[in-house]
Amino acid sequence: MEIKKGIAVSPGISIAKSMVIDSEDYRIPYRAIEPGQRTNEIRRLRKAFSDAIDELTQLEETHKNKGSQIKDIFAVHQRFLHDRSLQKKIADTIRTELVTAEYAISNTFREIASHFADEKDAYISERAADIYDIARRVLKQLLGKKREEIGQLKEEVIIVARELSPIQTASFDKKFVKGITSDAGGRTSHAAIVARSLGIPAVVALEDFSTIVNEDDSVIVDGNRGIVIVNPDEKTIREYQEYREDFNQLGHKLNTLREKPAVTRDGANITLLGNIEFPGEAQTVLEKGGDGIGLYRTEFLYLNKTTEPTEEEHYEAYSQTIKAMQNKPVVIRTLDLGADKYTQSKRFVREPNPFLGLRSIRFCLQNIMMFKTQLRAILRASVLGNVKIMFPLITNQQELMQAKMILHDVMEDLSEEHIDYNRNMPVGIMVETPSAALTAFSLAKEVSFFSIGTNDLTQYTLAVDRSNELVSTLYSTADPAVLRLIRTVVQDAHKAQIDLSICGEVASEPEYIMLLLGMGVRTFSLASPMIPEIKQIIRSVTMTDCNKVARKILSMNSERHITSYLRNAARKILPEAF
Amino acid sequence: MRPAMQFVDISNRFDSKITVTNGKTSVDGKSIMQMSMLAATCGTKLKIRAEGADAENAAAALQELVENRHFDEPLP
């Protein structure tokens, strides 16, 4: 039994057999097999080589008019793939060391490559890179097959991976994929987003978990607490089965709250909205009793294919969502990508500091054609319901004016083309940088609403990268500095009489709710599975108590004291949630 | 890698077993993996041994590649 702690990104408990997905871009971990599997692994090895030969032959054909250098590279790769003694060496490794074909291939090639790397002659030592190229060619065949298998699962599994790509997760079938773990990633990584939207328990940022797990090991994923356990003992399994039962029952109980309003015991009306990434989730928001969508993330449109989405693809997704919500508000946030593979892969030179780099609205303002495509689709969809638009990561007034000007340009284009749109569509911004929070009083004059994005606001205020485990303990929205900024924004929004909501993660964290209510927040936008629990808390408190909590907290100057104070206050309200 | 490729291409035209030695290690002259791991740079002394029915022709062809053509010319 081995226990690992990561970041919980999608709630729920699962117990199932593992299905391990390696990646040809990373070191393949050691994985043992049973003696009975040897023949099969060797068959997989032979097939991978012959498939790699086929693929390479095709590649040679398409590159036949290219220079001789590339032809030489292909020719060398062919000789290696046809080398019987190489295949025999790998097969011998499988047979004698009882390991998977993937590991045997990767290990054998690494051995060959290390032979070159040792040589003093520069020409020869550089050949190591060629050898790794050939290894990737073969591994790609094996791992590609494996990814296809996920689409045709027949039994329940937990997917254990180093990292999951959009293409891999697209084929996940909720019926059989019961849990997801990934070594890399954070709350906003692709695997996390897909897991939440499908309602599959998931834990990410597990460092080397995928190298510890072997195929068909039994695995527990605790998506509530961010814990994974491989090969649990009997006692642990029993405990988790009970925990899962309790968790599901609490869920059923809370679901009965759906029709009841989110109102405090002393009569303050609160609005609970859902955060979504896919049109299909609109239904979940309604099922969980959400009053609308407070944050529609549109990144998925860009991530799940290799080309940029067309206006029609945008429009299709938006109209589906808006129609499902039947006149309930839908806040569409424009593209918020950056600091990630998507924008980095488009660059020749990677940004040294992507979180402070060309991301989000900045990326849009520099890629105006792309931005306009999305704005057109949002405007066209604006006549279908109660649609609002929101710009992310605004840091100053100029950016906001620029974004609004481009929106205005698109409106004019649509008018000229006699295409219908809502001229009065409310425009808002995410307040998620310290500069926006500190100038909220002036930004408020230019928009109809603010939405406080506490995740980025915390990261930028405290200068902490939460996915960096060396400093992640410093990351806390309960830090007095962050809370002060939040209070400023809430007060400035009230003064300017514009709407305000909170859409960061704290909106779904039970211990923060009393504080936020006491600070004057009346609208929360959160992951829809959490709506019933938050509603339960709201229905159990009085504003008088909340104001008291907020006053007390804002006078405290230690993050640790604040956190424990909040936890105690919340525990009294909803003990079973903790 | 190209010289190793030329070498195994010629070796593989013959049925004979071809062994190449650099003094320390002996490898199969038909395997590009083994040949390239022999890491022979310019000036390394190699001993080539061919055994089998067409051994004479094999040795001659390899000698031609190594001694006369110095791996420079493209294969015929």
HADDOCK unambig.tbl for C-alpha pairs under 7 A between the chains (distance, minus, plus):
assign (segid A and resid 76 and name CA) (segid B and resid 1 and name CA) 6.90 0.50 0.50
assign (segid A and resid 76 and name CA) (segid B and resid 5 and name CA) 6.35 0.50 0.50
assign (segid A and resid 79 and name CA) (segid B and resid 32 and name CA) 6.46 0.50 0.50
assign (segid A and resid 80 and name CA) (segid B and resid 32 and name CA) 6.10 0.50 0.50
assign (segid A and resid 80 and name CA) (segid B and resid 33 and name CA) 6.38 0.50 0.50
assign (segid A and resid 83 and name CA) (segid B and resid 31 and name CA) 5.65 0.50 0.50
assign (segid A and resid 83 and name CA) (segid B and resid 32 and name CA) 6.57 0.50 0.50
assign (segid A and resid 85 and name CA) (segid B and resid 31 and name CA) 6.37 0.50 0.50
assign (segid A and resid 86 and name CA) (segid B and resid 33 and name CA) 6.45 0.50 0.50
assign (segid A and resid 112 and name CA) (segid B and resid 37 and name CA) 7.00 0.50 0.50
assign (segid A and resid 115 and name CA) (segid B and resid 37 and name CA) 6.70 0.50 0.50
assign (segid A and resid 124 and name CA) (segid B and resid 39 and name CA) 6.98 0.50 0.50
